[in-house]
């Protein structure tokens, strides 16, 4: 062991750094040298760092957790053990950005001089910080939704202009004022300064129950010097304080002055819109009515999160997760009454649910895949299950499917061998009807139960479809019937008569052509993914699509879906039902241009597909 | 351990007997009196060949420095000491062998470096009694006076805290890794003087961060 006592190897630190990106790439000697430059600090949960800090350093989390937030409090990134950040560097890309420890954390600081030396000496090290993180952050700043509402400031939730009375007002007057304003509490103030608070409960227990005269001044029954909360506190802080103190009303102060009041029902309202909370809450419901009540809030949820900057693919993921949860819960409830399933099975989702691209107003497309060991008698159990779940979905707001693509239809509720035969016959004789079914059926996903069964069926399907050019050509012909609504000179083609005059169906003419043509490519190349974005990724990786074509299609898809979701949100906000019809004249100039570009991309992609399958199309 | 009142008296008494200028200086300098973040701490750990100063020797010394509430690893030091007698059984604990120790430095050189490092500082140990016993004995033997410096002990702090909180301490509760876990500090591989000193220093930070 050769060891210089004055430059010791600090094994504990070096071992840790070796596990952290990008320190894992730096040579051993430089790593030991780096370890000797580290300064270690311990911070409590809640500690903030921003670019105004004097200390410029790369901070590496040895333990604990830190969140990076924009100046508006939007969550940009969450870091755990082994991850690092340089708050001054981040600030250049996103001004006002701050980091906050959300657990007690042990932080290693690499001082500026050594950090910059490493970046100058080692290209890979530099690249890691230069491009990856900052680009990720920029992207996140644009797209990241506020999924963690608990950390948002309460400012947006408080009731401004709360009812405030002076201390000499009597109990009866106070009760009258509260009734008029329909509020459950009143602040007692003097010259803008908060003296106390009186709630419904105080009127009951401190005035009426004790038989006080109606002329008693409120000052005598108020809670003096009540707990307050600062306007910059988070939702989480407010909930914590209320829970700990067992109170439901919190006066909100801004620089010592009363700015408003926040109540426990304000907080409940805020949490209702948190998708995570929704999924949790759904899975605890005991009946359809309970679930329906939650599903009914989804349109307003969509309006809010889209306004908050959530992208179409994100909201559709959330909505799909929610409909998955409803289906799972219904299956559990049915099993609780019917007894356990006699053999393994898999509840299948088709179409947009399978692709994770569901939006508001989706109907149900589902099926049942049953283990081959099931007897005829067992099948009756599954018929009953299908009955209950499909009826339940309808009751919860996912209407029955017009095309009868549902587990209640015998053809869509089969043993694995039966399904295989069905697939074989569809691919062997691609009648128009079969082709239509296939386009729904080939987007499938296990929602509940034995996912292995679903994988087997999908495997079989890919095998049959992939090698069968006649079938693929028939599928292509069907897909190419639906073109984007763009005429010559790139003018929008709209409906000429009827209810939707001057509008077009953006789902049918915009979204589905992309979904369909990406599906054909995926089938031809044996791509197992069903989500359109994931299929495009896989096709680019397999070089079945050029990167440029793949990206263009993805951009077109994102643009069209985004417009569709925003259009829906506007309809919901205007208290019309959400539909897929859109009047291009209602769009701002720039968005009209984007939409035309997107349609052009779809048109070109269709052309190339048409050329590819020309022989088969006859 | 000296109480706060008697330490200055004892220092005054011993500094005249100290035969090494650095030791005399350490005993003569004023005692630190500022708060945590303005105080310089030197967190020390020893590896020894036995548990009693009379029965064993110092085999290695490692320390790290805390300044402005941060561990400054650039000031970390780690000395392997050439022992006089064979290492014996404790090598099993410390993963040191006689051949390692043959490459060590003279104890006096390691301790001189320590005396330099602890200028105007407070010493911190996990179980100060054990390590200070060895350091005092060694200083006395070499230079005629014990190392009468202000000392903090993470083990003593934690013992007091646990007694106040639960009134009982179970076996093993005061071991360094157990103490660290209670402060949410990560598990580390111990048993090297510098590693233990660093682990103790992080615990000291956690104990003093409001």
Interface residues (C-beta under 8 A of the other chain):
Chain A: X1 X2 X3 X5 X6 X8 X9 X10 X11 X12 X13 X15 X35 X36 X37 X38 X39 X40 X41 X42 X43 X44 X62 X63 X64 X81 X103 X104 X106 X109
Chain B: X62 X69 X70 X71 X72 X73 X74 X76 X77 X78 X79 X80 X100 X103 X105 X110 X113 X183 X184 X185 X186 X188 X189 X192 X194 X195 X198 X199 X201 X202 X205 X206 X209 X210
